[in-house]
Amino acid sequence: MSTTLTPTSVPAPARQAPRRRTRVLALPEARWALASLIAFLLALAADLGGASAWAYGPLYAIAYAAGGWEPALEGLRALREKTLDVDLLMIVAALGAAAIGQVLDGALLIVIFATSGALEALATARTADSVRGLLDLAPATATRLTADGREETVPTAGLAVGDVLLVRPGERIGADGTVLDGTSEADQATITGEPLPVLKRPGDEVFAGTLNGTGALRVRVARDPADSVIARIVTLVEEASRTKAPTQLFIEKIEQRYAVGVVAATLAVFGVPLAFGEDLTGALLRAMTFMIVASPCAVVLATMPPLLSAIANAGRHGVLVKSAVAMERLGEIDATALDKTGTLTEGAPEVTAVRPLPGSGLDEDDLLALAAAAEHPSEHPLARAVVAAARARGLRVAPATDFTATPGRGVKAVVDGQEVRVGRAETPEGDETTVQVTRDGVLVGTLALTDRLRPDAAGAAAALTTLTGSAPTLLTGDNAPAAARVAAATGITDVRADLLPEDKVTAVRALEQDGRKVLFVGDGVNDAPALAAAHAGVAMGRAGSDLALETADAVVVRDELAAVPAVIRLSRSARRLVAQNLVIAGTFITVLVLWDLIGHLPLPLGVAGHEGSTVLVGLNGLRLLRESAWRSGPAQEGRR
């Protein structure tokens, strides 16, 4: 089916979905923490102002209940499973302080503990915001055709297998399905990694979130929206905030034993002085203080805030790191291997050769101008590349009339009274795409187009060399001349071409057998095995295949190759903050415990010191949410 050009708006390029940012008070943890804080401050003011206990007592009770009910419930659930939770230790310590008259101190403990939980919840929520905002590619609504042929606009989430959709030119396809009628081209680079639009005819498969071209299609829904490729990607990356880094898992393994040890030591701190004649209140106060300062809250919170903050920051800049484990592993790499097509190159064509045929009477500029005139009304990537090349040479592009585009076959137009046809040749030459130009039915020349090198490819390769101490390795399935051209432009010397997928895996494993931790960056289905075999894998998201996106540890959604060294620097910053936090938490616990055992540590100071350290490590981790954290990390930091 051909399409004749009419004065209509050109489909706009895909826009990034607006990022939805969770408000602080939308989180229940934040609301309860705020309620606890307000009640505490009001009670404190009344208490210090000399008001009756009947005035400030209920306010303290509200502070205890608002900030402590959720950790208490979680602790009791853990206790029912025969485990002792740190949350329950905190609640017991706060209630113990209240039982001996230290109501203010117990309330302060509850407020600070609730605030720490709210900070972690906020970091997790902001990570989820970045994930949803960057990968919300599918349209919210679709046009469904009823049995009697009527059109109705429905939410895509409500579509069912078997529904028939009408997809107009320039619209995004609302569901994975099969074409029933119509011919068009679909830009499905976000799903399959194909850089050029793909011809779609009856019987062909289409994907939710891909952009329809110039033709109208009727599509039968083949998958439930929850099972679409886009939905699966979103599900994978939303798991980021729920995963644990290896350090966190180690802490959780020892947390149970540590908690039991704290309880046993607390009983000893209470019982031994009591047995030697200390009064009950003094012994209980010392024991409660010991329980508070020995509890490992700050240690437990030392790991996740930095890693979650790094994930959220990376997400804001178009890099979706799927888990805290993946974020940690990115900072460990000391060697890199890169794919070529769609990774170092854009997957978008540019004219590299203009070849007029002898006897055509045309030189290079004449041939290019003729092709550009015919292609000018078209929005096809090859057409845009031809027109861009003509404009770059400053050529006059004559107006065209009677323009007709046939999806998959090319364009036809009348230019200066001559019928000009421009279409892709059936057999490409090497890594080139060949476009034939005919005038009044006679072939007058060809144009060669190749994949455009990313503007930041050379800079990214240099940055990766500085970070790891060795230049990247180029692993590609393309032919040697094409690989050599890209390698020369990016400063890469270790080039391995004509590789099958298993050959890429072999190359990655060979590097790792030499003791290296390899980062592999790719985008296609053939890159998925290497992405899985590498210590860490990063997929280029805009043109990445669904398999590569699922296999990779991180996805560069905006296709900015310079984001790869940036996220490595961010990961290394997160690892340094984790180490700092563990030192801070360990130091606070050691000093406060020794102070309580050797001397006399006042309960208020114990609460402020220990729970203050919990807030400190949380805030220290949240430093990576700042914009400057993405830009920081000097390129000269070198191999670690």
N, C-alpha and C positions, 0 to 999 in steps of 0.2 A: 504494500500500500504506500503510495507516495503522498507527500504533504506539500501543498503549495503555500508559499509564504504570504501571509496577510499581515496588516499592521496590527501587531499584538505585542504585548509586553514580553520581554525576554525573561525566561525563568531565572530568578536570582540564584546565585550560588548558595549552597547550604550555609546557613548561619549557625553559629554556636548557640545552643539553647541557653536562655538566661539562667544564671546560677541561682538556685533557691537556697537562701541562707537561714538556717534555723535560728530563731531568736532565743536568747538565753532563757527567758521565762516560759518558753514553750516546753522546756524540759522539766519533768516532774521533780527530778533531783534538785534542780536549781530553785524551783518554787518552794519545796520543803526546806531547803537550806536558807532561803531568804526569810521564810516565816520564822524559822528558828532564830535567825540572827536578829530580826526585829523584836521578837518577844524577849530575847536575851538583853538587848540594849534598853528596852523599856523597863525591864525588871532591874537591871543594873542601875539605871537612873533613879528609880524609886528606892532601891536599896541604899544607895549612897546618899540619897536625899533625906534619909531618916523616916521614910514612910513605914506604915505598919506592915508586918509580915503577911497580913491578909491581902495587902495591895500588890506586893511583888511576888508572893509565893505562887499564885496561879500563873503569872507570866513566866516564871522559871519552869513551871510544869509544862506550859505550852512549848517552851524552847526544847525541853527534854523530849516531849512527844513528837514534835514536828521533825526534829533532826535525828531522832533515834529509833523511830518505829521501824523504818525499813531495814537498817542494818541489824536490828534486834530480830526481826522476822527471818532474815537470811541466816543469821547465826543459829536460831532455833531449828531451822530446816536442816542446816548442816549437822547440828547436834543429833537430830533424829536419825541422820545417816551415820552416826557414830564418828563424826569428825568434829574437831574444835576449830571454830572459825575466829580469825583475828577480830572481825567486827563484833562478835559476842564479847570478846575480851574488853573491848573499848566500852561497850554498854555496861558491863559488870563493873568496870572501874569507875565509870561516871555515877552509877547508882550507889556504889560503895562510898564514894566521896560524899554524896548527898546524905547517906545514912549516918555519917559521923559529923554532919552539920556543915560540910563544905559544899553547899548547894551551888554557889557561884562557880567554884572550880569545876564541878561536874558539868555544869551547863556550858562552860567555856570549852571543855573537851568535846561535848556533843556538837557545838556550833562549828568548831574547827574541823572535826571529822566529817560533818555533813558538807562543809565547804570544799574539802578535798575531793569528796565523791562527786560534787557538782562540777568541779573543774575537769575531772577525767571524763564525765559524761558529755561536757561541752566539746572537748577535743574529739571525742568519738563521733558526735553528731556533726561537727564541721567536716570531718572526713567523709561521712556519708553524703553531705551536701555536695561536696566536690564531685563525688562519684556520680550522683544522679544528674547534676547539672551538665557534666561533660558527656555523658553517654545517653542522654535522653534524646535519641535521634528519631525515634518513630513518631509520626504525627499523633495528636491527641484524638482526632476524629477521622472518619472515613465516610465515603459515599457508598451506601449499600443499596443494591437493586432488589426490589421486592419481586415476588412471583409474577405480579401483573405489570412489571416494568417500571414502576414508580421509583423515584430516588428518595432516599432518606439519609440524613446525616446522623451518624451514631458514634459513640465513643469506641475507639479501637479496642479498649479493654473488654468490651461486650461482644466482640465478634466471635463467631463460632465456626468450626470446620464445616465447609459446604456453602457458606455465605458467598455471594457474588458481589464484587466491588467494582465501581467505575473509577478508574484512575485517569484524570485529565492530564494534558501536557503540563509539565513543570511541577506536578504534585509529587509528594513523597508517598510511596506505596505503604498502605496501612497494615499489611499482614503478609507473612510468608504464604505463597500460593502458586497457582499455575495459571498461565494466560489462557483464557477461553477464546478471546477474539481481539483483533487489532494487531498492529505492528508498531513498534517503537524501539528506542534504545534506552537502556537503563544504566545510570551511573551507579554501580554497585561496588565501588572501590572500598567502601567502609566494611563490606562483608566478605567479598572474595579476593580483594587485593588487585583486581584487574584495573589497570590505569586508564583504559579507554572504555567508553560506554559500550554495552553489550547489546546486540540486536535481540529483540524479544518478539517471538511469534507464537501463535497458538501452540500449546503444549510445553512451552518453556517455563522454567521455574523463576520466580521473582521473590525478593526478600523485603521484609518490613524495614522501613527507614531508608531504602534506596530511592534515588531521584529519577522519576520518569522523564523521558525526553520529549520529542515533539509530537508523538502520536498518542491517541487515546487507547486505553486497554480495559478489557473486562477480565477480572481476575477472580478465580475461585479460591477461597481461603483453604489452605491445606494443613495449617498447624494452628493450634490454640495460641492466642497472643502470649500467654505465659511461657510457651515453649519455643518462641521464635528465637532466631539467632541473637538479635539485639537483647531480648530478655535474658538469655543465658549469659551474655557478657555482663549485663548489669548485676545479675545474681552473683557471679564470680567475684566482681570487684567490691560488692557491698560486704563481702565476708572479711574485708580488710580490718574493720574495727573490732571484729570478734575473735581475731586470732592472737596468739601469744608468741612472743619472741623466745628463743631458747633460754635466755637469761631469766625471763619471767617464768618459764616452765620449771626451771631449776628451783626458783624461789618457792613456787607452789609445791614442789615435792618436799621441801624441808619445812614448809609453813606449819604442817600438822605437828611434826615432831617439836618444832620450836614452840608452838602454842602450848603443847603439853608440858614442855620444860618450863615455860613461864609460869604456868599454873602451879607446878610442883615447887618452883623456887619461891613464888609468892606465898604459898602455905608455909614454907620454911621461914621466910622473912617475917611472917606473922607469928608463927608458933615458937620459934627459938627465943626471941626477946621476951615473949609473954611467959615462957617457962622460967626465965631468969629474973622475973619480977617486974618487967615493964608494964605500965598500965594498959588496959584494953584499948583505949582510944589512940594512944600513941603507937601501939603495935599495929593496929588496923590502919592508921593513917600512913605509916611507913610501908605497909604491904600494898595499899592501894597505889601509893606513889610509885613503888617498884613495878607493879603491873602495868601502869601507864607508860613509864619510860622504857620498859623492856619490850613492849609490844612492837612488832616489826612493821608498823604501818608505812613508815617512810621508805623502808627497804622494798616493800611490796610495790609502792608507787614510784620507785626510782626508774623502772624500766619503761613502762607503757607510755607515760606522757610524752617523753622525747620522741619515741617512735611514732606514736599516733599524731603528734604535732607535725613531724616530718612528712608523714603520709598526707595530712591535710594540706600542708604548704605545697607539696609536689602536685597534689590534685588541682590546686588553684592555678598552677602553671602548666597544666595539660599533661601531667604524668601521673597515671593511676597505678600506684604501687599496691598490689593486691593483699599484702599482709605485713604485719610487723616483722615476721620472719624474713620476708623478701626484702624489706627495707634494710634490715640488718645485714643480709647477705650482699646487697649491692655495695656496701661499704668495705667489704672484704676482698673485692676483686683486685687482681694485680696483672691481668692480661685481658685483651679484648679481641674479638673476632667479629667482623662485619659482613653482612650480605651486601650485594650491590643494588639490584633493581628494587626500587621502592624503599631503600634504606639510605644508601649514599646518593641515589638518584631520586627524583620526585615521582617517577612513574608518569610524568607529563612530557609530551613530545616537544621538540624544537627542531626547526629546519637546519640541517647540517650540510646539505649539498643541493645545488640547483643544476640540473643537467638537461639543457636544450638539445634536441636531436639535430644532427647535421641536416641541412636542407629545410629546416623549419622557418628560417629567416628570423629567428629570435635569439637574443643573447640571454644571459642569466637574469638580468633585471626585467627584461620583457616577459620572460616565462613566469617569473615569480609574481609580477604585477598582474598578469592575465589570470593566474590561479587565484590570487588574492581577491580579485574583482568578483570571480564566481563564488568564492567561499565567504565573502564578506557578510552576507546575511545569515550565515549558518552559525549555530552555537556549538558545533561539534569540536572536541579538543583538537583534532587535526586541523580543522578550519581555523580555529583561533591561532594555532601555531603558525600557519601559513600567513595569515593577515599580520600577525605580530612581526614576522620576519620581513615582510614588505615595508611595514612602517619603520622598522629599525634601519632599513636602507634608505628611507626617505622617498619611497616610490609613490607615484600617483596611482591610487586605486580607483579605476573607472566605475561609474555606477552600473549596476546590473538590473536587468528586467526579466520577467517570466521565470523567476527563481523557483526551482523545484528540488526538494530534498527527498531522497529515497533511503530510508533507514537501512544501513548495511551496505549500500551500493554507492553512495556519494551524492553529488549535487550536479544540477544542470542549470545554466543561466545564459541569457543573451548579453554579451558584452561587446559594445561598439558594433552591433549588427551581426556578430558571429556567435554561433552556439558553442558554448564552452562546457565541457564536462570534466569534473575532477573526482577521482575515486581511488580508493586504496587498491593496490595490486594484490593479486591472490597470493603470491609467493614473496615474502620479504627477503632481503639480502643481509646476511649476518645479523647484526643487532639493529639494523635499520628497518623502518617502515617506509615502503616505497609508495608514492602517490603519483598516479598517471594523469597527465593533462592532455585532453584532446580538443581540437578546434575544428568545427564543422566535420566531425567524424574522423579526423586524422590525428594520430598521436604526434604531439609536438615536443614532448619532453617529460621528464620525471623529477620529482622532488624526493629527497631522502630526509627522513626525520628520525631522530634518536631520543632516548630518554634524557631529560634535562638533569644535570647535576644539581644537587641541592646547594643553595648559596652558602650554607653554613657547614658543608661537608668537610672542607679542608680545615676550618677552624676547630670543628669537633674532633677530627682525627688528631690534630695537634694537641688539643686539651687532654684527650685520652692518653696520648703518649706521655705527657707530663705527669698525669695522675698515676699511671701504672709503671712508669719507668721503661716502657718498651712500646714500639709502634704497633698499631693494630694489624691484624692479619685479615686480608680480604678473601672470603670464601664465597664463591659464586658458581652457579650452574651455567652461566653464560660462557660464550667462547672467549678464548684468550685475548684476541685483539680488543674486544669490548671491555674486558676486565682491565687490560693494560691502560686503556684510555682513561678510565675512572681512577685507577691507582696513581697514574702520573699527575692527575689534577688534584689529588688529595694528599700526595706525599707518602703514600703507602708503598712499601717495597716488597713485603711478603705477600705475593699474589698467587692464589690457587684457583684455577678456572676449570670449567667443564666437570664440575663435581655433581654427583648424584647426592640425594639426601643422606644416604649412609656414609658417603665420603666426608660430608661436613661433620657428621658425628665423630667419625674416626679422627678428623683433624682436631676437633675440640678435645677429645679424650687424650690425644697425644700430648697436647699442651698441658692438660691436667696431670698426666703421668710424669711430667717434668716438674711437678710440684707447684704449678700455677693454678690460681683460682680464676676461671675464665668467665667473662661476660660476653654473651653472644647477642647481637642485635640483628633482627630480621623482620620479615613481614609476611612471607608466603607460606603456603601449605608445606612446601619443600623445606622450609626453615624450622618447622615444628620439632622434628627430632633433635636438631642441634640446640634449640631453645630448651628442650627438656634435659638434654645431656649436660649443658653448661652449669656452672656453679650458680649463675644468675642469668636470666634471659629477659630481654626487653624487645617488645614488638612495636613497630610503627603502626599506629592505630588507624589512620585515615585510609590507607590502602591495604592494611593487614587483613589476612584471611581469618575466618572465625577460628580455625584450628590453631593458628599462631597466637591469636589473642587469648585463647583458652590456656595454651601451654606456657606462655610467658609469665614471668614474675611481675612485670610492669608493662604498661601500655603508654606510649607517647601519642596521645590523642590528637594533638595539634600538628603532628609531624615535624616538629622542630628538633632536628638532630642535636642541636646545641644543648637541648634539655638533658641528654644522656649524661655528659660529664657533670652537669649541674646537679642532677639527682644523686650522683655518686658522691659529690662533695657534701650534699645535704645529709646523706646517710652516714658519712664519716663524722659529721658534726653531731648527729644523733648518738652515735656510738660513744663519742667523747663525753656527751652530756650524761649518758647512762653511767659511765664510769665515775664522773663527778658526783652524780646523785648517790651512788652506792658508798662513795667515800664520805659524803656529807652525812648520810643516814647512819652509817656505821660509827662515825665519830660521835655524833649526838648520843646514840644509844650507849656507847661505851662510857662516855663522860658522865652522863646522867645516872647510869646504873652504879658506877663506882662512887659517885657523890652520895647516892642514897644509901649504899651499903657501908661506906666508910664514915661519912659525916651525917649531916641532917639536911636532906633536900626538901624544902617546902613544897607542898602539893601544888600550889599555884604555879611555882616556877617549873616544876616537873611537867605540868600540863602545857605551859607556854613553850618550854624547851622542846619537848618531844613532838607535840602536835604542830608546833611552829616549824619544826624540821620537815614534817609531812607536807605542809603547805609550801615550804621552801623548795623541796625537790619537785613538787608539782609545777610551781611557777617557773622553776629553772627549765623544766622540760618544755613548757609552753612558749619559751623564748623562740623556738623554731617555727612558731606560727607567724613570726614577723616577716615582712617583705624582705628585709635585709638578709635574713637567713638563707634565702634562695640565691641571692647575689654573692653572698660571702663565700669564703673558702678559696683562698688564693690558688691560682693555677700552678704556682710553684711549690705547692705543699709536697709534691713528689710521691713516690711510691711508699706505701705503708705496709 
